[in-house]
Amino acid sequence: MTQPTEPPPGCPAHGRAPLSGPRFQTEPTQLYREMRRDHGAVAPVVLDGDIPAWLVLGYREVHQLTSDPVLFSRDSDLWSQWENIPDDWPLLPMIGRKQPSILYTVGARHVERARMISDALEAVDPFALKRYAEEFADELIDRFCSKGGTDIIAEYAMLLPARVLARIYGFGDALGHALVGSINDMIDGRERALAGQQHLATSMFQLLADKHEEPGDDVATRMLADTGGFTDEEIAQDLMVMMAAGHQPTADWMGNSLRLMLIDDRFAASLSGGRHSVAEAMNEVLWEDTPTQNIAGRWASRDTHLGGRHIQAGDLLLLGIAAANADPQIRTDGSALTGGNNAFLSFGHGEHRCPFPAQETAEVIARTGIEVLLDRLPDIDLAVSAEQLTRRPSPWLRGLTDLPVAFTPTPAAGPVIGGQQ
C-alpha cells in the first residue's frame, strides 16, 4: 500500500515522532512497530530543536538507501536544515558539518580512506589482540572478584573496549580509561557532547604528534605511514570515529549479551564454560537488541521517493537499524535468529558499513571479555530481577545503565608474569 507523501497536518507531535524520550529506553521495539504501523517503512521524525528528518524503518529500504551512495549521500553539506542548527546543538557530534572524517567523505576519497583504516587494523596481530583483551579483562575482574558482587556495566563492560583499543591504536595504558568519559559524553548527545568531542580530538592530535616523534607497532603509526597522502587532521578525525564506534557499541554488545545469557535459560550452558552459547547470544543480540539502534545519516542529493515517501533534496534520512532488523517483511515468523545468521544490518551496509577488520576487532574484544568473565566467575547471576534493569535513553545506541550481579567471592588472579599467573 502506498504511504502518504507528507505527514498528517496539525501539531508536529502528531505528524513527526520525536526521536527522543523514555520509550527509546523502555520499549523501543514496540515504538518502532507503532511507527511502522502509522507511517510505513519511512517515518517522519523530529530531532532536538524541532529539526525534521526521516527515520527509515524497513529492511529493504535501508538496504536500498545504503546501496546508492550518490542519491543518498554521506555529504552532510547537502542538508537543507543547516541554517536552523545552532552552534551548540547537542547532536553536532553525531551529525557533523564539514568534518574531515571518513564518515562524511564520499566517492574515490572515501574508498581510499576506508582502505587505509582496514589496512591499519588488519595488521594488528590477532593473537596479540586477544591477549590484550584477556590481560585487561583479568585486571578489571581482579578489582571486584573478591567482593561477591559488582555492576558489570560500570566496572567492566564500559572499561574494557577502550582499554584494548587505546593500546592497539598506540596510546599509553593510562590514557585508555580517561577516554571513556569523553566518548560516552559525545555519543549520548546531551549537554556535555561537544566537550567530550573536543577532549577526544585533543587526545588524538597529541597521539599523532607523539607517533611522529616515536613511531611504534600500532594503528596510528601505520595510518601516518600510509602512502595515500592523508593529513594529520584527516587521520585524527578517523581515529576519533574508530574509537567512538569501536568502544561504546562493543561495550553495549557485551552488556546486552551478558544480560541475555543471565535471563534466558537457552544460554545457561555458557555459565558453566560453554563457548557455543556465547557466540549464539552475541549473534542474537545483533538481531534482537542491537547496540546500534539508529544511525545519522544520509542526505538526499535530489528529489526522490523511498518507501512511498516523497523525499526532497537536502532531506536527512536516519538509518533505523533496530527497526529494520525486526522488519516483519523479512522476519515473517518473528522467531529469534541464532546459529550464525548474520544478515542483520547492525554493522551497516554498503560502502559506508563498518570495515570488516573493525567488526572482527569488536567481536574479539566482546567475546573474550564475556568468556574471561564466565571463566573467572562461573556462578555469576543477576543481583536484581530482570524487570529492574534499565537502559540509557539514547535513540542512537542501546545499552544498559547498569547490570548488578552476584557471585561467589574469589581471590584476584594477580598480574601475568612470564606467561603464567
Disulfide bonds with the S-S distance in Angstrom:
none
